[in-house]
Amino acid sequence: MPDSDETGRANGRREITDRDISLTFAKGMSVLKAFDSAQTHLTLPQIARATGLDRAIARRLVLTLVHLGYVKQDDRVFSLTPKILVLAGGFLQGRQFGKAIEPVMRSFSSQISEAISMAMIDGYQAVYVAHAGAKANSVSIGFTVGSKVPLLSSAIGRALVAACSCDVAEELIANAPLEQYTDATDMDRASIAADIAETAKRGYAYVDGQFEAGVAAIAIPVRPDQAEPAAIGVSGDVSRFQEPAARQHIIDTLRECAKVVAGLL
């Protein structure tokens, strides 16, 4: 059994109970999360539906965010402001993504003439935290820092799961959402689990057309000693990865990049 004491600590980490949580703050965060790439401008009824909050509560929360400068109001429509980036600034600057990690990724990107992206796990999704070497012919879905992709249907998501401990990986595979993005999307969790196990064994993930038709991706797990798992990867038209020698060159380059990045996290 884990070591614990009367304060509810287990293995040196205090358990968070419902009594420790500010429900109002949590509801406010749900309002911010209602805005995404598909829903950039929302009315109050739309915010209430997206969050599942009572309309009066949603109104107070969104107007508070307007007052604080994180949300802008234009008549009856609300949208995020650039100030929202301040919330992510501490994380990005603290991990030196722009100062140390992206220059490393850019150096390796030039070796393969492919844009390299880095992601970490956010709940049951992969969120991009760094990007380097963007090209005009990069993937049409237009990933940027802060963009999210599914864990189970993307190469970078599967590489992230493969980088986790066995119990965490099993939980993610069992519970992460599955959506039929294309005709090729694998909806069988057992099959996905087998592919993630193979990813962990061979050291890279390869997904072809499961998240976006005609697009393939290669991703490498990053396992830092003192930080949460990450993954780096490239994606593009499937024809760019079909030649075996070219694909192996990308894999080898990403592996070397992952080793350097792991030492910086």
PAZAPA-4460 file (N, C-alpha, C; in steps of 0.05 Angstrom, whole numbers, plus 32768, in hexadecimal, padded with zeros to 4 digits):
% residues 265
    n_x    n_y    n_z   ca_x   ca_y   ca_z    c_x    c_y    c_z   seq   type   mol
   8011   7FE8   8000   8000   8000   8000   8012   8019   8000     1      M     A
   8009   8030   7FF4   8019   8048   7FF3   801B   8054   800F     2      P     A
   8032   8061   8014   8035   806F   802D   8023   8087   802E     3      D     A
   8015   808C   8044   8003   80A2   8046   8002   80AC   8063     4      S     A
   7FF6   80C4   8067   7FF2   80CE   8082   7FD6   80DB   8084     5      D     A
   7FD1   80E7   809B   7FB7   80F1   80A1   7FAF   8108   808E     6      E     A
   7FC1   8115   8080   7FBB   812B   806F   7FB2   8122   8053     7      T     A
   7FB2   8107   804F   7FAA   80FD   8035   7FC0   80FC   8021     8      G     A
   7FD9   80FC   802B   7FEF   80FB   8018   7FF5   80DD   8012     9      R     A
   7FFC   80D8   7FF8   8004   80BE   7FF0   801D   80C0   7FDF    10      A     A
   8032   80B2   7FE8   804C   80B3   7FDA   8056   80D0   7FD7    11      N     A
   8051   80E0   7FEC   805A   80FC   7FEC   8049   810F   7FDC    12      G     A
   8033   8106   7FD1   8022   8117   7FC0   8006   8118   7FCD    13      R     A
   7FFD   8130   7FD3   7FE3   8134   7FE0   7FCD   812F   7FCC    14      R     A
   7FB9   811F   7FD4   7FA2   811A   7FC3   7F90   8132   7FC3    15      E     A
   7F86   8139   7FAB   7F73   8150   7FA9   7F57   8146   7FAA    16      I     A
   7F48   8150   7FBE   7F2C   8148   7FC2   7F1A   815E   7FB7    17      T     A
   7F00   8158   7FB7   7EEC   816C   7FAE   7EEC   8185   7FBF    18      D     A
   7EF3   8182   7FD8   7EF4   8199   7FEA   7F0A   81AC   7FE4    19      R     A
   7F1E   81A3   7FD5   7F35   81B3   7FCE   7F30   81C3   7FB5    20      D     A
   7F1B   81BD   7FA6   7F17   81C8   7F8B   7F03   81E0   7F8B    21      I     A
   7F0B   81F5   7F7C   7EF9   820B   7F78   7EE8   8205   7F60    22      S     A
   7ECF   81FF   7F64   7EBD   81F9   7F4E   7EB9   8211   7F3B    23      L     A
   7EB8   8229   7F47   7EB4   8241   7F37   7ECC   8244   7F23    24      T     A
   7EE4   8240   7F2E   7EFB   8243   7F1C   7EFB   822D   7F06    25      F     A
   7EF3   8215   7F0E   7EF2   81FF   7EFA   7EDD   8205   7EE4    26      A     A
   7EC7   8211   7EEC   7EB3   8219   7ED9   7EBD   822F   7EC6    27      K     A
   7ECC   8241   7ED2   7ED8   8257   7EC1   7EEB   824B   7EAD    28      G     A
   7EFB   8238   7EB5   7F0D   822B   7EA2   7EFE   821C   7E8C    29      M     A
   7EE7   8211   7E93   7ED7   8203   7E7E   7ECD   8217   7E6A    30      S     A
   7EC8   8230   7E72   7EBF   8244   7E5F   7ED6   824A   7E4B    31      V     A
   7EEF   824D   7E56   7F06   8252   7E44   7F0A   823B   7E31    32      L     A
   7F06   8222   7E3A   7F0A   820A   7E29   7EF4   8207   7E14    33      K     A
   7EDE   8215   7E18   7EC9   8214   7E03   7ED2   8220   7DE9    34      A     A
   7EE5   8232   7DEA   7EF0   823E   7DD2   7F06   822D   7DC7    35      F     A
   7F04   8224   7DAE   7F19   8214   7DA2   7F1A   821B   7D84    36      D     A
   7F29   820B   7D75   7F2D   8211   7D59   7F13   8211   7D49    37      S     A
   7F00   8201   7D52   7EE7   81FF   7D44   7ED2   8213   7D4E    38      A     A
   7ED7   821D   7D66   7EC3   822F   7D73   7ED3   8247   7D7E    39      Q     A
   7EDA   825A   7D6C   7EEA   8271   7D75   7ED8   8288   7D7E    40      T     A
   7EC0   8289   7D75   7EAD   829F   7D7C   7E93   8292   7D85    41      H     A
   7E8B   8298   7D9E   7E74   828B   7DAA   7E61   829F   7DB6    42      L     A
   7E47   8299   7DB5   7E33   82A9   7DC3   7E30   829D   7DDF    43      T     A
   7E22   82AB   7DF0   7E1D   82A1   7E0B   7E0E   8286   7E0B    44      L     A
   7DF9   8283   7DFB   7DEC   8268   7DFB   7DFE   8252   7DF2    45      P     A
   7E10   8258   7DDF   7E23   8244   7DD5   7E37   823C   7DEB    46      Q     A
   7E40   8250   7DFA   7E52   824B   7E10   7E45   823A   7E25    47      I     A
   7E2C   8240   7E2C   7E1D   8231   7E40   7E1A   8214   7E37    48      A     A
   7E13   8210   7E1D   7E10   81F4   7E13   7E2B   81E5   7E13    49      R     A
   7E40   81F3   7E0B   7E5A   81E6   7E09   7E65   81DE   7E24    50      A     A
   7E5F   81ED   7E39   7E69   81E8   7E54   7E56   81D8   7E65    51      T     A
   7E3C   81D7   7E5D   7E28   81CA   7E6D   7E20   81DB   7E86    52      G     A
   7E27   81F5   7E85   7E21   8206   7E9C   7E06   8214   7E98    53      L     A
   7DF9   821B   7EAE   7DE2   822C   7EAE   7DE9   8246   7EA0    54      D     A
   7DD6   8251   7E90   7DDC   8269   7E80   7DE4   8280   7E92    55      R     A
   7DD7   8284   7EA9   7DDE   829A   7EBB   7DFA   8297   7EC5    56      A     A
   7E02   827E   7ECC   7E1D   827A   7ED6   7E31   827E   7EC0    57      I     A
   7E2B   8274   7EA8   7E3D   8278   7E91   7E41   8296   7E8C    58      A     A
   7E2B   82A5   7E8E   7E2D   82C2   7E89   7E40   82D0   7E9D    59      R     A
   7E3D   82C9   7EB7   7E4F   82D6   7ECB   7E6C   82CE   7EC6    60      R     A
   7E71   82B5   7EBF   7E8C   82AC   7EBB   7E99   82BA   7EA2    61      L     A
   7E8A   82BA   7E8C   7E96   82C6   7E74   7E99   82E4   7E77    62      V     A
   7E87   82F2   7E85   7E8B   830E   7E89   7EA2   8314   7E9C    63      L     A
   7EA7   8302   7EAF   7EBF   8304   7EC0   7ED8   8302   7EAF    64      T     A
   7ED8   82EF   7E9C   7EEF   82EC   7E8A   7EF3   8304   7E78    65      L     A
   7EDC   8310   7E70   7EDE   8329   7E60   7EEB   833F   7E71    66      V     A
   7EE2   8341   7E8A   7EED   8355   7E9C   7F0B   8352   7EA1    67      H     A
   7F14   8338   7EA2   7F30   8333   7EA7   7F41   8335   7E8D    68      L     A
   7F33   8337   7E76   7F42   833B   7E5D   7F48   8322   7E4D    69      G     A
   7F3E   830B   7E56   7F44   82F2   7E48   7F30   82EC   7E32    70      Y     A
   7F19   82F9   7E33   7F04   82F5   7E1F   7EFB   8311   7E16    71      V     A
   7EF4   8313   7DFC   7EEA   832C   7DF0   7ECD   8329   7DE9    72      K     A
   7EBE   833E   7DED   7EA1   833D   7DE6   7E9C   8350   7DCF    73      Q     A
   7E8F   8346   7DBB   7E87   8357   7DA4   7E69   8352   7DA0    74      D     A
   7E59   8365   7DAB   7E3C   8362   7DAB   7E35   8349   7DBB    75      D     A
   7E2A   8334   7DAF   7E22   831C   7DBD   7E36   8305   7DB9    76      R     A
   7E4C   830B   7DAD   7E60   82F6   7DA6   7E79   82FA   7DB6    77      V     A
   7E84   82E3   7DC0   7E9C   82E4   7DD1   7EB2   82D5   7DC3    78      F     A
   7ECB   82DE   7DC8   7EE2   82D0   7DBD   7EFA   82D4   7DCF    79      S     A
   7F0E   82C3   7DCD   7F26   82C6   7DDE   7F37   82DD   7DD5    80      L     A
   7F47   82E8   7DE7   7F5A   82FE   7DE0   7F77   82F2   7DE2    81      T     A
   7F8A   8301   7DD7   7FA6   82F8   7DD8   7FB0   82F4   7DF5    82      P     A
   7FA2   8301   7E08   7FAB   82FF   7E24   7FAA   82E2   7E2E    83      K     A
   7F9A   82D1   7E21   7F98   82B5   7E29   7FB2   82A7   7E27    84      I     A
   7FC4   82B1   7E15   7FDE   82A5   7E11   7FF0   82A8   7E2A    85      L     A
   7FEA   82BC   7E3B   7FF9   82C0   7E53   7FF7   82A8   7E65    86      V     A
   7FE0   829B   7E65   7FDC   8283   7E76   7FEF   826D   7E6F    87      L     A
   7FF5   826B   7E55   8008   8256   7E4C   8025   825F   7E4D    88      A     A
   8029   8279   7E4F   8044   8284   7E4E   8057   8278   7E63    89      G     A
   804D   8276   7E7C   805E   826C   7E91   8067   8250   7E8C    90      G     A
   8055   823F   7E82   805C   8223   7E7C   8071   8222   7E66    91      F     A
   806B   8230   7E50   807D   822F   7E39   8098   823B   7E3F    92      L     A
   8099   8252   7E4D   80B2   825E   7E53   80C1   824F   7E68    93      Q     A
   80B3   8243   7E7C   80C0   8234   7E90   80CD   821B   7E86    94      G     A
   80C2   820F   7E71   80CE   81F7   7E65   80E1   81FF   7E4F    95      R     A
   80E4   8219   7E49   80F7   8223   7E35   80F1   8218   7E19    96      Q     A
   80D7   8215   7E12   80D1   820B   7DF8   80DC   821D   7DE2    97      F     A
   80D7   8237   7DE5   80E1   8249   7DD0   80FF   824E   7DD1    98      G     A
   810A   824F   7DE9   8127   8256   7DEC   8139   823E   7DE6    99      K     A
   8132   8226   7DEF   8144   820F   7DED   813A   81F9   7DDC   100      A     A
   8120   81F2   7DDE   8116   81DA   7DD1   8111   81DF   7DB3   101      I     A
   8103   81F4   7DAC   80FD   81F9   7D90   8116   81FD   7D7F   102      E     A
   812C   820A   7D89   8144   820C   7D78   8150   81F0   7D72   103      P     A
   814E   81DE   7D86   8158   81C2   7D81   8146   81B5   7D6C   104      V     A
   812C   81B8   7D6F   811A   81AC   7D5B   811E   81B8   7D3F   105      M     A
   8124   81D2   7D3E   8129   81DF   7D24   8142   81D4   7D17   106      R     A
   8156   81CF   7D27   816F   81C4   7D1C   816A   81A8   7D10   107      S     A
   815C   8197   7D1E   8156   817D   7D13   8142   817E   7CFC   108      F     A
   8130   8192   7CFD   811D   8196   7CE7   812B   819B   7CCD   109      S     A
   8141   81AA   7CCE   8150   81B1   7CB6   815D   8199   7CA9   110      S     A
   8162   8184   7CBA   816F   816C   7CB0   815D   815B   7C9F   111      Q     A
   8143   815D   7CA4   812F   814D   7C96   811C   815D   7C85   112      I     A
   811F   8178   7C86   810D   818A   7C77   80F0   8184   7C7D   113      S     A
   80EA   817F   7C97   80CF   817B   7CA0   80CB   818B   7CBA   114      E     A
   80B4   8197   7CBD   80AD   81A4   7CD6   80AA   8190   7CEC   115      A     A
   80B5   8196   7D03   80B3   8184   7D1A   80A2   8191   7D30   116      I     A
   8090   8181   7D3B   807E   818B   7D50   8082   817A   7D69   117      S     A
   807C   8186   7D80   807E   8178   7D99   8064   817B   7DA8   118      M     A
   805C   8165   7DB5   8042   8165   7DC3   8045   8158   7DDE   119      A     A
   8033   815E   7DF0   8031   8152   7E0A   8014   814A   7E0F   120      M     A
   800F   813A   7E24   7FF4   8131   7E29   7FE4   8146   7E3A   121      I     A
   7FCC   814B   7E31   7FB9   815C   7E40   7F9F   814D   7E42   122      D     A
   7F9A   8140   7E59   7F83   812F   7E5D   7F83   8118   7E4A   123      G     A
   7F70   8117   7E37   7F6F   8101   7E24   7F76   810B   7E08   124      Y     A
   7F85   8120   7E06   7F8E   812B   7DEC   7FAC   8131   7DED   125      Q     A
   7FB7   8135   7DD5   7FD2   813E   7DD3   7FD1   815B   7DCC   126      A     A
   7FE1   816C   7DDA   7FE1   8188   7DD5   7FFD   8190   7DCB   127      V     A
   7FFF   819F   7DB6   8018   81A8   7DAB   8024   81BE   7DBC   128      Y     A
   803E   81BB   7DC3   804B   81CE   7DD5   8063   81DB   7DC7   129      V     A
   806B   81D1   7DB0   8082   81DD   7DA1   8080   81D5   7D84   130      A     A
   808B   81E6   7D73   808A   81E1   7D56   80A2   81EF   7D49   131      H     A
   80AF   81E2   7D36   80C6   81EE   7D2A   80C9   81E5   7D0D   132      A     A
   80D1   81F8   7CFC   80D7   81F2   7CE0   80BE   81F0   7CCF   133      G     A
   80A9   8200   7CD5   8090   8200   7CC5   8096   8205   7CA8   134      A     A
   8088   81F7   7C97   808B   81FA   7C7A   8070   8200   7C6E   135      K     A
   8071   820B   7C56   8058   8212   7C48   8047   81F9   7C42   136      A     A
   8054   81E2   7C3F   8045   81CA   7C37   8040   81B8   7C4F   137      N     A
   8040   81C3   7C67   803A   81B3   7C7F   801D   81AB   7C7F   138      S     A
   8016   819A   7C93   7FFC   818E   7C93   7FE5   81A2   7C92   139      V     A
   7FD1   819C   7C83   7FBB   81AF   7C7E   7FAB   81B6   7C97   140      S     A
   7FAC   81A5   7CAB   7F9C   81AA   7CC3   7FA7   81C2   7CD3   141      I     A
   7FC0   81CA   7CCE   7FCA   81E3   7CD9   7FD0   81E2   7CF7   142      G     A
   7FE0   81D0   7D00   7FE6   81CE   7D1D   7FF7   81E6   7D26   143      F     A
   7FF1   81F0   7D3E   8001   8205   7D4A   8004   81FD   7D68   144      T     A
   8015   820C   7D76   8018   8207   7D93   7FFD   820C   7DA0   145      V     A
   7FF4   81F8   7DAF   7FDA   81F9   7DBC   7FC5   81E9   7DAE   146      G     A
   7FCA   81E1   7D95   7FB8   81CF   7D86   7FB7   81B4   7D94   147      S     A
   7F9F   81A7   7D93   7F9C   818D   7D9F   7F95   8178   7D89   148      K     A
   7F9F   8160   7D8D   7F99   814A   7D7B   7F93   8131   7D8C   149      V     A
   7F84   811E   7D82   7F7D   8106   7D92   7F95   80F5   7D99   150      P     A
   7F95   80E9   7DB0   7FAB   80D7   7DB8   7FAB   80BD   7DA8   151      L     A
   7F94   80B2   7DA1   7F93   8097   7D96   7F93   8096   7D78   152      L     A
   7F8E   80AC   7D6A   7F8C   80AC   7D4D   7FA2   80BB   7D3F   153      S     A
   7FB5   80C6   7D4E   7FCB   80D5   7D43   7FE6   80C8   7D4B   154      S     A
   7FFA   80CC   7D3A   8014   80C0   7D40   8020   80CC   7D59   155      A     A
   801E   80E6   7D5C   802B   80F3   7D73   801B   80EC   7D8D   156      I     A
   8001   80E7   7D8A   7FF2   80DE   7DA1   7FFA   80C2   7DAA   157      G     A
   7FFD   80B0   7D97   8005   8095   7D9E   8021   8094   7DA9   158      R     A
   8033   80A5   7D9E   804E   80A6   7DA9   804D   80B0   7DC6   159      A     A
   803B   80C3   7DCC   8038   80CD   7DE8   802F   80B6   7DFA   160      L     A
   801B   80A7   7DF2   8011   8091   7E02   8027   807C   7E06   161      V     A
   8036   8077   7DF1   804C   8064   7DF3   8062   806D   7E07   162      A     A
   8064   8087   7E0B   8078   8092   7E1D   8070   8090   7E3A   163      A     A
   8056   808A   7E3F   804C   8089   7E5A   8052   806E   7E67   164      C     A
   804E   806D   7E82   8050   8054   7E90   803A   8041   7E87   165      S     A
   803D   8027   7E8C   8029   8014   7E82   800D   8019   7E8D   166      C     A
   800B   8020   7EA7   7FF0   8024   7EB2   7FE3   803D   7EA7   167      D     A
   7FF2   8052   7EA3   7FE7   806B   7E97   7FE0   8066   7E7A   168      V     A
   7FF1   8058   7E6B   7FEB   8052   7E4F   7FD1   8041   7E4D   169      A     A
   7FCE   802E   7E5E   7FB5   801D   7E5D   7F9C   802E   7E62   170      E     A
   7F9E   8041   7E75   7F87   8052   7E7C   7F81   8064   7E64   171      E     A
   7F95   806F   7E57   7F91   8081   7E41   7F84   8072   7E29   172      L     A
   7F8E   805A   7E24   7F84   804A   7E0D   7F67   8043   7E12   173      I     A
   7F60   803D   7E2B   7F45   8034   7E32   7F31   804B   7E32   174      A     A
   7F3A   8064   7E38   7F27   8079   7E3C   7F29   8091   7E29   175      N     A
   7F3F   8094   7E1B   7F42   80AB   7E09   7F2C   80A9   7DF3   176      A     A
   7F20   80BF   7DEB   7F0B   80BE   7DD7   7F14   80B3   7DBC   177      P     A
   7F03   80A6   7DAE   7F08   809C   7D93   7EF3   80A8   7D81   178      L     A
   7EFC   80B4   7D6B   7EEA   80C0   7D58   7EF2   80B7   7D3B   179      E     A
   7EDF   80B3   7D2A   7EE4   80AA   7D0F   7EEB   80C3   7CFE   180      Q     A
   7F05   80CA   7CFE   7F0E   80E2   7CEF   7F0F   80DD   7CD1   181      Y     A
   7F17   80C5   7CC9   7F18   80BD   7CAD   7F0F   80A0   7CAA   182      T     A
   7F0C   8097   7C92   7F05   807B   7C8D   7F1A   8068   7C98   183      D     A
   7F32   8071   7C9B   7F48   8060   7CA4   7F4C   8061   7CC2   184      A     A
   7F3D   8071   7CD1   7F41   8073   7CEE   7F3C   8059   7CFB   185      T     A
   7F4F   804F   7D0B   7F4C   8036   7D1A   7F3B   803B   7D32   186      D     A
   7F24   802E   7D34   7F12   8031   7D4B   7F13   801A   7D5E   187      M     A
   7F26   8008   7D5B   7F29   7FF0   7D6B   7F3F   7FF5   7D80   188      D     A
   7F37   7FF8   7D9A   7F4A   7FFF   7DAF   7F5F   7FE9   7DB2   189      R     A
   7F58   7FD0   7DAE   7F6C   7FBA   7DB0   7F81   7FBE   7D9A   190      A     A
   7F79   7FC4   7D82   7F8B   7FC9   7D6C   7F9D   7FE1   7D72   191      S     A
   7F91   7FF6   7D7D   7FA1   800E   7D83   7FB5   8007   7D99   192      I     A
   7FAD   7FF8   7DAD   7FBF   7FF0   7DC3   7FD6   7FE0   7DB8   193      A     A
   7FD1   7FCF   7DA5   7FE7   7FBF   7D99   7FFA   7FD1   7D8A   194      A     A
   7FF0   7FE5   7D7C   8001   7FF7   7D6D   8011   8009   7D80   195      D     A
   8006   8011   7D96   8015   8021   7DAA   802A   8010   7DB7   196      I     A
   8024   7FF7   7DBC   8039   7FE5   7DC7   8050   7FE2   7DB3   197      A     A
   8049   7FE0   7D99   805E   7FDE   7D84   806D   7FF8   7D82   198      E     A
   805F   800F   7D86   806D   8029   7D86   8082   802A   7D9C   199      T     A
   807A   8021   7DB4   808D   8021   7DCB   80A5   800F   7DC5   200      A     A
   80A0   7FF8   7DB8   80B5   7FE5   7DB2   80C8   7FEF   7D9D   201      K     A
   80BE   7FFA   7D87   80D0   8002   7D71   80D9   801F   7D74   202      R     A
   80CC   802F   7D86   80D5   804A   7D8B   80C9   8060   7D7A   203      G     A
   80B5   805A   7D6B   80A7   806F   7D5B   808B   8066   7D54   204      Y     A
   807A   807A   7D4F   805F   8075   7D46   805C   807D   7D29   205      A     A
   804C   806E   7D1A   8046   8076   7CFF   8028   8072   7CFA   206      Y     A
   801B   8088   7CF2   7FFE   8087   7CED   7FFA   8093   7CD1   207      V     A
   7FEA   8085   7CC2   7FE5   808C   7CA6   7FC7   8091   7CA1   208      D     A
   7FBF   80AA   7C9D   7FA4   80B0   7C95   7F8F   80AC   7CAA   209      G     A
   7F96   80A8   7CC4   7F81   80A2   7CD8   7F76   80BC   7CE4   210      Q     A
   7F85   80D1   7CE4   7F7B   80EA   7CEF   7F73   80FE   7CD9   211      F     A
   7F82   80FE   7CC3   7F7B   810F   7CAC   7F81   80FF   7C93   212      E     A
   7F6E   80FD   7C81   7F71   80EC   7C69   7F88   80F6   7C59   213      A     A
   7F99   80E3   7C50   7FB0   80E9   7C3F   7FC8   80F3   7C4E   214      G     A
   7FC6   80F5   7C68   7FDC   80FF   7C79   7FE8   80E9   7C8A   215      V     A
   8002   80E7   7C8A   8010   80D3   7C9B   8021   80E2   7CAF   216      A     A
   8028   80D5   7CC5   8038   80E2   7CD9   804A   80CD   7CE7   217      A     A
   8062   80D7   7CEF   8075   80C7   7CFF   807B   80D6   7D18   218      I     A
   807B   80C8   7D2F   8080   80D6   7D49   8091   80C4   7D5A   219      A     A
   80A1   80D1   7D6B   80B4   80C3   7D7D   80AE   80CA   7D9A   220      I     A
   80AB   80B7   7DAC   80A8   80BD   7DC8   80C0   80CB   7DD4   221      P     A
   80BB   80DE   7DE6   80D0   80EC   7DF5   80CC   80E6   7E12   222      V     A
   80E0   80D9   7E1F   80DD   80D1   7E3B   80F2   80DE   7E4C   223      R     A
   80EC   80F7   7E55   80FF   8105   7E67   8100   80F8   7E82   224      P     A
   8116   80FC   7E91   8118   80F0   7EAB   8107   80FE   7EC0   225      D     A
   8104   8118   7EBF   80F7   8127   7ED4   80DE   8136   7ECB   226      Q     A
   80D3   812F   7EB5   80BB   813D   7EAA   80A8   812A   7E9E   227      A     A
   8090   8134   7E98   807C   8123   7E8C   8083   811C   7E6F   228      E     A
   8079   8105   7E65   8080   80FD   7E4A   8078   8111   7E35   229      P     A
   8087   8110   7E1E   8081   8121   7E08   8085   8110   7DEF   230      A     A
   8080   811C   7DD8   8085   810F   7DBE   808B   8124   7DA9   231      A     A
   809C   811D   7D96   80A1   812F   7D7F   809A   8120   7D66   232      I     A
   8092   812E   7D51   808A   8121   7D39   8089   8133   7D21   233      G     A
   8085   8127   7D0A   8081   8135   7CF1   8069   8129   7CE3   234      V     A
   805C   8139   7CD2   8045   812F   7CC4   8043   813D   7CA9   235      S     A
   8036   8130   7C96   8034   813B   7C7B   8026   8128   7C68   236      G     A
   8026   812F   7C4F   801B   811D   7C3A   8028   8102   7C3B   237      D     A
   8017   80ED   7C3A   8021   80D2   7C3D   8038   80CB   7C2A   238      V     A
   8038   80D7   7C13   804D   80D1   7BFF   8069   80D8   7C09   239      S     A
   806B   80EB   7C1C   8085   80F3   7C26   8091   80DF   7C39   240      R     A
   8082   80CB   7C41   808C   80B7   7C54   808D   809A   7C48   241      F     A
   8087   8098   7C2F   8085   807D   7C23   80A0   8071   7C1C   242      Q     A
   80B3   8081   7C15   80CE   8076   7C0E   80DC   806D   7C27   243      E     A
   80E3   8053   7C29   80EF   8048   7C42   8107   8057   7C4D   244      P     A
   811A   805E   7C3B   8132   806B   7C44   812C   8087   7C4F   245      A     A
   811A   8095   7C42   8113   80B0   7C4B   8104   80AF   7C66   246      A     A
   80F3   809B   7C69   80E4   8099   7C82   80F7   8091   7C99   247      R     A
   810A   8080   7C94   811D   8078   7CA8   812F   808F   7CB0   248      Q     A
   8135   80A0   7C9D   8145   80B8   7CA3   8136   80CB   7CB6   249      H     A
   811C   80CE   7CB1   810C   80DE   7CC3   810A   80D2   7CDF   250      I     A
   8106   80B8   7CE0   8105   80AB   7CFA   811F   80AE   7D0A   251      I     A
   8135   80A9   7CFD   814F   80AB   7D0A   8154   80C8   7D14   252      D     A
   814D   80DC   7D03   8151   80F8   7D0B   813F   80FF   7D23   253      T     A
   8126   80F6   7D22   8114   80FC   7D38   811E   80EF   7D52   254      L     A
   8129   80D7   7D50   8134   80CA   7D68   814A   80DA   7D75   255      R     A
   815C   80E4   7D64   8172   80F5   7D6E   8167   810E   7D7B   256      E     A
   8153   811A   7D6D   8147   8132   7D78   813A   812D   7D93   257      C     A
   812C   8116   7D95   811F   810F   7DAE   8132   810C   7DC5   258      A     A
   814A   8101   7DC0   815E   80FE   7DD5   8167   8119   7DE0   259      K     A
   816B   812C   7DCE   8174   8147   7DD6   815D   8155   7DE5   260      V     A
   8145   8154   7DDB   812E   8161   7DE7   8129   8155   7E03   261      V     A
   812C   813B   7E06   8127   812F   7E20   8139   813A   7E36   262      A     A
   8152   8141   7E2E   8164   814C   7E41   815F   8169   7E48   263      G     A
   814D   8176   7E39   8146   8192   7E3F   812D   8196   7E4F   264      L     A
   811D   8181   7E51   8103   8183   7E5F   8106   8181   7E7D   265      L     A
***
